[in-house]
Amino acid sequence: MWQGIQRLVTPRPVIAGKVRTLMSSCGKSGCKCMKKTNPEKHPYHQLSYTHNKKTQTLKK
């Protein structure tokens, strides 16, 4: 079956949580995020949710 149709037909569980965008340095020398004056950090997304009374965090 075509993947697009399969995604629509196959239900997936919904995760209740919070998504936020954070900024980080990659640590590579010569990168724009490592400049001493006015560094430009890299954005990444983080999902936090509770599962079995424990907070879980996923980064992407």
C-alpha positions in Angstrom: 0.0 0.0 0.0 1.2 3.5 -0.8 2.8 5.0 2.4 0.8 8.3 2.3 -2.5 6.4 2.3 -1.2 4.0 4.9 -0.3 6.9 7.2 -3.9 8.3 6.9 -5.5 4.9 7.5 -3.3 3.7 10.3 -4.0 5.6 13.6 -1.1 6.6 15.8 -1.2 7.4 19.5 -1.3 11.1 20.4 1.4 12.3 22.8 0.2 15.1 25.2 3.2 17.3 26.1 5.0 20.5 25.4 7.1 21.4 22.4 9.6 24.2 22.5 12.5 25.6 20.4 15.9 26.0 22.1 19.2 27.3 20.9 22.5 25.3 21.2 26.2 25.3 20.2 27.5 22.4 18.1 31.0 22.7 19.4 32.8 22.5 16.0 35.7 24.9 15.7 35.2 27.4 12.9 31.4 27.3 13.2 29.4 30.5 13.5 28.1 29.3 17.0 31.7 29.2 18.4 32.6 32.9 17.6 33.7 34.9 20.6 31.7 37.9 19.7 28.1 37.6 18.7 27.8 33.8 18.3 24.8 32.5 16.3 23.4 29.4 18.0 21.7 26.5 16.2 17.9 26.0 16.9 16.5 22.6 17.8 13.1 21.3 18.9 12.4 19.5 22.2 9.3 17.5 23.2 8.6 16.9 26.9 5.9 14.6 28.1 5.0 12.3 31.1 4.9 8.6 30.8 4.4 6.2 33.8 4.8 9.2 36.2 8.3 10.1 34.7 9.1 13.0 32.5 10.5 12.0 29.1 12.3 14.3 26.7 12.9 13.9 22.9 15.2 16.2 20.9 15.2 16.7 17.2 
